Amino acid sequence: MFLCFILAGVNANAQGELKFEKTMHDFGTIAEGVQATYEFKVENVGNQPVVIAHVQPSCGCTTPDWTKDPILPGKTGIIKAVYNSTGRPGPFHKAITVTSNAATPNTTLYIKGAVGPKDLKMSYTAEQKAKSPRLAVGSTNYNFGKLEKGQKAVAKFRIKNTGLQDLQVQGIKSNCNCVSYKVSEPAIKPGQQAILELTYVPAMLKEQNEVVTILSNDIVMPDLKLTLKANVVESLVSRNMLREGAQPVPFR
């Protein structure tokens, strides 16, 4: 019986626990049209795996993503929050509820900031600029060659922080709204590199040159521009049959 009590006590204490690096992120003032992005880091400090079952934002203007695999003890995961500032001028303060099987099953994260005009310009001192993170990229162009309309393609750019503070890519802008992004490191330390992935899904035919503005906390060059090029053709799926007379034959 004594052994049963010991085992029951061990099982009662065997549970995962999530510890967030922080639960609030302030974007500051951003230009309207920016897809402001932040990744909340979380560590499992318990002794059992934790599964994040659901992440619910307080409004449709915030799109969440999160680590879907179980977070093992001692390992980390992320909750990614993307705030769409288009058509939403003024201050914002949004909540994101994280639900899991951890000892504390519900945690609320917050993002806040203010949306300024589309052509927002900020004034900084020479000292602030000297201490700023700096976003550097080897090439500002990527040519996919021939792509089918609607085909998903990924361009990878190697970026580096040549400044004195941590660099964060905060969002992107493109006229086509057909480009999304992912960065291998949410915060790039001074002197370190990361991979920026741009996922492009073309919707128009013929030669395309999509200019993508990369928004970051680099105050010297906060809106670096990259260009994605492609020769977009009709999908071969819709052209896999040719007609000879009245009978269709396979495409050759």
C-alpha positions in Angstrom: 0.0 0.0 0.0 2.9 2.3 0.8 4.4 1.7 -2.6 1.0 2.5 -4.3 0.9 5.9 -2.5 4.5 6.6 -3.8 3.5 5.7 -7.4 0.4 7.8 -7.2 2.4 10.8 -6.0 4.9 10.3 -8.9 2.1 10.1 -11.4 0.4 13.2 -10.0 3.6 15.2 -10.4 4.3 13.9 -13.9 3.0 16.7 -16.2 4.3 19.1 -18.8 4.5 22.8 -18.0 4.9 25.6 -20.5 7.1 28.6 -19.7 6.9 31.5 -22.1 9.8 33.8 -22.8 7.3 36.7 -22.7 3.6 37.0 -23.0 3.4 40.5 -24.5 4.9 42.0 -27.6 4.8 45.6 -28.6 5.2 46.3 -32.4 5.4 50.0 -31.8 4.1 52.1 -34.7 3.9 50.3 -38.1 2.8 51.5 -41.5 -0.7 50.5 -42.7 -0.5 47.5 -44.9 2.2 45.7 -43.0 1.8 42.1 -42.0 3.3 42.5 -38.6 4.7 39.2 -37.3 6.1 38.0 -34.0 7.1 34.5 -32.7 6.5 33.8 -29.0 9.0 31.3 -27.7 7.9 28.7 -25.2 9.8 25.9 -23.3 8.4 22.8 -21.7 9.8 22.9 -18.2 7.8 19.9 -17.0 8.5 16.2 -17.2 6.0 15.1 -19.8 5.4 16.1 -23.4 3.0 19.0 -24.1 0.7 19.3 -27.1 -0.6 22.7 -28.0 -4.2 21.8 -29.1 -5.4 25.2 -30.2 -4.5 28.9 -30.5 -7.4 31.3 -30.6 -7.0 35.0 -31.4 -9.5 37.6 -30.2 -10.1 38.9 -33.7 -9.9 37.8 -37.4 -7.2 40.4 -38.0 -4.7 38.1 -36.2 -3.6 34.9 -37.8 -1.9 32.4 -35.5 0.4 29.5 -36.2 2.1 27.2 -33.7 4.3 24.1 -33.1 2.1 21.1 -33.9 4.4 18.4 -32.8 4.5 17.5 -29.0 7.0 19.7 -27.2 9.2 17.3 -25.2 10.6 18.2 -21.7 13.4 20.7 -22.0 12.5 21.5 -25.7 11.0 24.6 -27.1 8.2 25.6 -29.5 6.7 28.8 -31.0 3.4 30.5 -31.3 3.5 32.8 -34.3 1.2 35.8 -34.4 0.6 37.8 -37.7 -1.4 41.0 -37.4 -2.9 42.3 -40.7 -2.8 46.1 -40.4 -4.6 46.8 -43.8 -7.5 49.1 -43.3 -7.0 49.2 -39.5 -5.5 52.6 -38.6 -4.9 53.5 -35.0 -3.8 51.6 -31.8 -4.5 47.9 -31.4 -4.3 45.5 -28.4 -5.1 41.8 -29.2 -5.2 38.7 -27.1 -4.3 35.2 -28.2 -5.4 32.2 -26.1 -3.1 29.1 -26.1 -4.8 25.8 -25.1 -2.7 22.8 -24.3 -2.5 19.7 -22.0 0.1 21.4 -19.8 -0.4 21.8 -16.0 -1.7 25.3 -16.8 -4.0 24.5 -19.8 -4.7 28.1 -20.9 -2.3 31.0 -21.4 -3.1 34.3 -22.9 -0.6 36.1 -25.0 -0.9 39.8 -26.2 0.3 41.9 -29.1 -0.1 45.6 -29.3 1.0 48.6 -31.3 -0.3 51.4 -33.5 -1.0 51.5 -37.2 0.1 54.8 -38.9 -0.2 56.0 -42.5 1.0 53.9 -45.4 3.9 56.3 -46.0 4.9 56.4 -42.4 8.4 58.0 -41.8 10.2 58.0 -38.5 13.0 60.4 -37.3 16.0 59.0 -35.6 19.2 60.4 -34.2 22.6 59.5 -35.6 23.4 57.6 -32.4 20.2 55.5 -32.8 21.0 54.7 -36.4 24.5 53.7 -35.4 23.2 51.2 -32.8 20.4 49.9 -35.1 20.2 46.3 -36.4 21.1 46.2 -40.1 19.5 43.9 -42.6 22.0 42.8 -45.4 21.2 40.4 -48.2 23.6 39.0 -50.9 21.2 39.2 -53.8 17.9 41.2 -54.1 16.6 39.2 -57.1 15.4 35.6 -57.6 14.3 34.1 -60.9 12.1 31.1 -60.8 12.2 30.6 -64.5 9.0 28.9 -65.8 6.2 28.4 -63.3 2.6 27.2 -63.8 -0.2 29.5 -62.7 -1.1 28.7 -59.1 2.1 26.6 -58.6 3.7 27.2 -55.2 7.4 28.0 -55.4 9.9 29.0 -52.7 12.8 31.4 -53.0 15.5 31.4 -50.3 17.6 34.4 -49.4 20.5 34.4 -47.0 20.3 37.5 -44.8 22.7 38.8 -42.2 22.5 41.2 -39.3 25.5 43.6 -39.7 24.2 45.9 -37.0 24.7 46.1 -33.2 21.3 44.9 -31.9 19.1 41.8 -32.6 17.4 42.0 -36.0 13.7 41.0 -36.5 11.9 40.6 -39.7 8.5 42.1 -38.9 6.5 41.5 -42.0 6.3 41.8 -45.8 4.3 43.8 -48.4 3.6 42.9 -52.0 1.1 44.3 -54.5 -0.2 40.9 -55.5 -0.8 39.6 -52.0 0.5 36.3 -53.4 3.7 36.1 -51.3 4.2 34.8 -47.8 7.4 34.4 -45.7 9.2 32.5 -43.1 12.6 33.3 -41.3 14.8 30.5 -39.8 15.6 32.7 -36.8 13.0 35.0 -35.2 15.8 37.2 -33.7 19.1 37.3 -35.6 22.0 38.2 -33.4 24.6 40.8 -34.5 27.0 39.2 -37.0 24.8 36.1 -37.5 22.9 34.9 -40.6 19.5 33.4 -41.3 17.4 32.1 -44.2 14.5 34.1 -45.4 12.0 32.0 -47.4 9.5 33.7 -49.7 6.7 31.5 -50.9 5.2 32.7 -54.2 1.9 31.5 -55.8 1.5 33.3 -59.1 -2.0 34.3 -60.2 -1.1 36.2 -63.5 0.3 34.8 -66.8 3.3 35.9 -68.8 6.5 37.6 -67.4 6.0 38.6 -63.8 8.2 40.8 -61.6 6.9 40.9 -58.0 8.5 43.4 -55.7 8.4 42.3 -52.1 9.1 44.8 -49.4 10.8 43.3 -46.3 9.9 45.2 -43.1 12.3 44.9 -40.2 13.5 46.8 -37.1 16.4 48.1 -39.1 15.7 51.8 -38.7 18.2 52.8 -41.4 16.6 50.6 -44.1 13.3 49.4 -42.7 11.8 48.5 -46.1 14.3 46.4 -48.1 12.9 45.5 -51.5 13.4 42.0 -53.1 12.2 41.1 -56.6 10.8 37.7 -57.6 10.8 37.0 -61.3 8.9 34.2 -63.2 7.6 33.3 -66.6 4.1 32.1 -65.7 2.3 29.7 -68.0 -1.1 27.9 -67.9 -1.3 24.8 -65.8 -0.3 21.7 -67.8 -3.1 19.8 -66.0 -5.7 21.7 -68.0 -3.8 21.1 -71.2 -3.2 17.4 -70.9 -5.6 16.5 -73.7 -5.5 17.6 -77.3 -8.2 17.1 -79.9 -7.6 15.4 -83.2 -10.9 15.5 -85.1 -13.7 14.7 -82.8 -11.7 12.4 -80.5 -9.5 13.5 -77.6 -6.0 12.0 -77.4 -3.4 12.2 -74.7 -1.2 15.3 -74.7 2.3 14.7 -76.2 
